């Protein structure tokens, strides 16, 4: 249920307007990648030298 609520934040996926299945699947993959990217804690180490 949590995953569905995360995906429902993407309005384009909430109601399927895409005619082609591959476009809809691609949008699902992009949304999943964005969700995963937001969940990852990023640390940037800059070494001056």
Backbone torsions as a table, in degrees:
resi	resn	phi	psi	omega
1	UNK	NA	-34.7	-179.7
2	UNK	-65.7	-42.8	180.0
3	UNK	-61.9	-40.8	178.7
4	UNK	-64.5	-38.4	179.2
5	UNK	-67.8	-34.0	176.0
6	UNK	-66.2	-43.4	-179.7
7	UNK	-69.8	-28.3	179.6
8	UNK	-70.2	-13.3	176.2
9	UNK	-71.4	-18.1	176.7
10	UNK	-91.4	104.2	-172.1
11	UNK	-62.1	-30.8	-179.5
12	UNK	-66.9	-26.0	178.7
13	UNK	-89.2	-20.7	-176.4
14	UNK	-62.3	-45.7	174.5
15	UNK	-118.7	126.2	-174.9
16	UNK	-80.2	106.1	177.4
17	UNK	-99.0	-13.4	-175.0
18	UNK	-72.2	137.0	178.8
19	UNK	-81.3	-36.4	-178.2
20	UNK	-93.4	139.5	179.6
21	UNK	-65.3	-38.1	-177.7
22	UNK	-65.3	-30.9	176.2
23	UNK	-68.1	-41.4	179.4
24	UNK	-66.0	-41.5	178.7
25	UNK	-65.3	-40.5	178.3
26	UNK	-62.7	-40.6	177.5
27	UNK	-65.0	-36.5	176.0
28	UNK	-63.7	-41.2	179.2
29	UNK	-66.2	-41.5	178.2
30	UNK	-63.8	-43.2	178.8
31	UNK	-62.9	-41.9	178.7
32	UNK	-64.6	-38.6	178.2
33	UNK	-66.1	-40.5	178.0
34	UNK	-64.2	-42.9	179.1
35	UNK	-62.5	-44.9	179.8
36	UNK	-64.6	-40.5	179.8
37	UNK	-63.2	-37.9	179.3
38	UNK	-69.7	-27.3	-178.0
39	UNK	-81.7	-20.7	-177.1
40	UNK	-81.5	130.4	176.2
41	UNK	-81.6	121.5	-178.3
42	UNK	-99.8	134.2	173.0
43	UNK	-123.9	134.6	-178.3
44	UNK	-113.3	122.2	177.0
45	UNK	-110.1	114.4	178.5
46	UNK	-107.0	119.6	-179.3
47	UNK	-101.3	119.4	176.9
48	UNK	-89.8	132.0	-178.7
49	UNK	-163.1	NA	NA
